[in-house]
Amino acid sequence: MTPEPDAGEPDGGEPAGLLHAAVLSGDPDELARRVEPRVRATLAAGGSVRIVLDRRGARAFRDVLGDDGDRVDFPSPATVASTPPARRLAGLAGTARSLLLGRVCADDPGPDGELGEEAITLLLGDEPATVLCVYDPADRDQRARALRTHPWLLTDDGLRRNPDFRPPSSTSPVPVGLLGSSVATLPVPDGAALAALRERVAAVAREAGLEPERAEAIVLAAHEAMLLASGADLRSDLPPGQHVLDVRVTSAALVTECRGTPPSGTRMGPAPGEDPRFAHLRRFCDRATVHAEADGRLVRVLTGTH
């Protein structure tokens, strides 16, 4: 058996938001025994549990869980792998802590596997979700990726902080290709163009079949996201610049990306995460991220369509 990696301090209080942990295990029965307490705790708290493993792995969990296995969803890995990433992420949002365990990212040896892990970390940070990613410790590449992309490790001795975790760069956000296909782009050069932005987003929301209240929230979120991207404060309108809106949509979510590029030398104000507009924006959406760039800001907003 491959030894567990050196880990940081034992869990001294789990995060209120996302718990994103790697589970290094190549044996389905050992994996089921290690994760069983977390599955039972999630079910007892009213949360949902999804376990995405092959038949042998699913059978190991059913054997360990007994009757509680009937309360767990066991989708096939092929079904989950073919689901758009935005839909997977939207499915983890909610008020009760949910748990997802699987090998979807580990089984993708290409760059999208690692980008998928970064998407989880960046876009679900505040959600009460537990995402346990299973990696084979005997595979050198899988082991290295697991340690690089997960802030936590679930070992035989319990949950540990991972000292080898490399947080995704706030200046290198996850490519929007992971979040659906682009359906609309629009230059927004000044405040007068904000009306066109709202109309374009409203049209996409209608085509997606959103309920009026949710569609209105998406429009407001896009408006506020563009103001935040431009560096406008709460008392001012959109300053002139080379600002661009991009709208992406899947069957489960609508994503608006606002890239703000004010004139050279413009003072952008507070750091992106400390900007009061960021807290204001989050009132109108399910997820929001803001990133500083060399010449401006990039703001992404995700809202589930259901």
N, C-alpha and C positions, 0 to 999 in steps of 0.2 A: 504493500500500500504506500502510495506517495505521501510523505509527511505533510501536515498542515503548514501553511506559510507562517512565518513569524507575524504576529499581529500586535496591534496597539493595546490600549487599556481595555479591560472588560467594559461592557455597556454600563454606563452610570446614569442612564436615563435616555430612553429612545426618543428620536425626534417626533414632534407632534405632527409634522408633515410627512414627506416621503421617507420611507426606509428602503433604500436600494442596496441590496446585498448580493454578493457572489457566494455560491455554495459549491465548493470544490469537492466533487464526489463522482466516482465512476461506477458505483455499485447502487442499483435501484433500491435494494432493501435497506442498505445503510442510509441512503438519502431519505427514504420515507421515515425511518426512525428519527432522524435528526430534525426533520421539518414538522413532524406530527404535532408537537406541542403548539406551534404557531398556527397550524391549521385549526386545531380545536379551539384555541383562544379566539381566533377570528370568527369562527362560527358562533361561539358563545356570546360574542359581542354584537351579533347581528350582521356581521360583514359577509361579503360574498367571497368565494374561493374558486379560482380557476387553476387547474393543473394541466399543463400542456406538455405531455411526455408520450413516448411511444407506448405500445401495448404492455410491454414488460414493466415500464415505470408506472403506468396507471394501475396495473394489477398490484404492484407492491404497495401503493398508497391505499387501495381499496382493502387489502388484507390488514394493514395496520389500523385503518380508521373504523373498520367494521360498519355498523349502521350509519355512522356519521358520513361515510363515503357517499351515501345517497344524497347528501346535501351539497356535494362538491360537483362542479362542472368540469368535465374532462374533454374539452374540444381536441380534435386531432391537430398535430403540429402542422400538417399541410394546410388545413383550413385557416389557422392563425397566421401562417407565413404569407398567405395570399391576401390577407386583410390589410387595407391601407393603414400605414402607421398612425395617422391622425385618429382613425377609428379605434385602434387599439388603445391609444392614450386616452381618448375621450371616455372609453369604457371603464377606466380606472377612477374617474372623478366621482365624487359623491360625499355624503356626510358621514357614512359609516366606513371604517377602515376595511378596505378590500385587500385581497392577497392574490397575487399572480405568481406562479412558479413555472419555469419552462427553460427550454434550450434554444429558443428561436434565434437569438442573437449569436449564441455560441455556434450554432450550426451554419451560420453564414460567414464563411471565411474571408469574404471580400470586405471592402471599406464600409459598406452599408451596415454590417454587423456592429462595428464599433460606433458608427454614427447613430445607430438605433439606441445604444446604451447612453450616448450623450443626450439624445432627445429626451429620454426618460428623466435624466438628471436635471436638464434645463427646464422642461415644461411641466413637470409634476412636483416641483419642489415643495409646494405648500399643500398638496393633496394628502389626505389620510390614507395613503396606500402603501402596501408592502409589496415590493417586486423582488423576487428571489430568482437569480439567474444561475442556472446550473452549468458548470464547466467541468471538463475532464482534467483532473490534475496531472494525469500522465502525458497529456499533450502539451508540449512546451509552449506552443503558440497560444493555445486556449488559456493556459494558466497565466501567461503574461498579460493577455488582454483582460482577463478577469480582475487581476490585481490592479491594472492601470485604470479601469473604468468604473470601479465600485467603491463608494465611500465606506461600506461596511462588509464584513465577512461573517457568515454563519458557520461556525466550526462545531466540532464535537463538544467543545467547552462552552458553547453559547455564542452570543453576538459580540463581535469585536470591531473596533474602528480599524480601518485599513490604512496603515502608514504609507503604502505604496500608491494610493489613489492620486490621480492627476486630474483635478477639476477641469472641465471644459473651459477654454478661454472665453471670457465674456466678450472679447473682440472677434471671436471666430464662431459665431452661432451655427447651429445645426443647419445644413442646407435645406431650403424650403422644398426641395424635391422629395424629401421624406414626408412632407405634409400635404400632398395632393397636387393636382395639376392646376396650372394657372388658367383662369377663365377670363380675367380682365386686368388690364394695366391702364394707368392714367397719370399723366403729368399733373402736378398740383403746384403751379409756380407761385401762387400768392393766395391771400385770403378769399378773393373772389371765386377761386376755383374749388373752394370747399363745398359749395352747393352741388357741383358736378360730382365730387367724390361721394357725397351722401346719396345722390341719385343712382350712381353706378352700383354702390354696395347694396342699396335697397332693391335694385333690379335683380342682382344675383341672389339675394335672400328670397325674393319672390319665386324665382326659377327653381330654387332649392326646396320650395314648399314649406318654408318655415312659418310658424304661427306668428301672427302680427306682433305680439309683445316681444318675442325673441328676435324677430327681424328688426324691430325698432332698436333694441339693445345693441345689436350688431352694428347698425348704422352709427349710433352714438359712440360706440367703441372705436370704430374706424376714424371718426372725426377727432376724437380725443387723442388717438394714437398718432395721427399726423401732426397735431399741435405739439405733442411731446417730442416727436422725432425732429421737429424744426427747432426746438429749443425755446418755444414760446412759453412765457410764464402764465400764471392763472389770470392775469389782468390784461393780456395782450392777444392780438389776433396772429394769424400765421404770417411770419415775416417772409419776404420774397426769397426764393432760392430754387434750386433744381431738385424739388421734392417729387417723389414718385410713389404711387399706390399700386400694389399688386394684390389681387384677390385669388385665393385658391380654395377649392371645394372638394370634399369627398362625400360619401354617403352618410358620414357621421359628424362632420365638422366643417365649419367655414373659417378659413384663416385669412386675415388681412395683414399684409406686410407694408409698413410705411417707412420709406427711406428718406430721411431729411438731410439735405445738403445746403446749408445756408451760405451766403457769400463769404469769401475768404476773410478771416479776421473777426468774424462774428463771435461774440461771447455767448457760450451755450448755457451758462448758469450752473446749477448744482450738478453733481454726478448723476448719471442716469437713474440709478436705483434710489437716490435721495430726492429726486425731483418731485415736488408735491403733485405734479400732474400724473405721476405714475400711480399713486394711491387713488387718485380720482378716476383714472382709466379703469382700474381693476373693478370698480363698481359695476361695469357694464359688460363684463366678459367672464369666461371660465378660466382662461389662462392668459398671461401677458408676460413677455420678456422684452427687455430693452438693453441695447448693446451700444457702447461707444465705438465709433469708427474714426479713422484719421481725419475725415472731412465732414463728420456729422454724426447722426444716430440712426440705428435700425430698430424699429419697434414691431414686434409680431404679436398678434392677438388671435387666440383660438377660442371659438365658441361652438359647442356641440349643437347639432341640428335637431336633437330630440330632447 
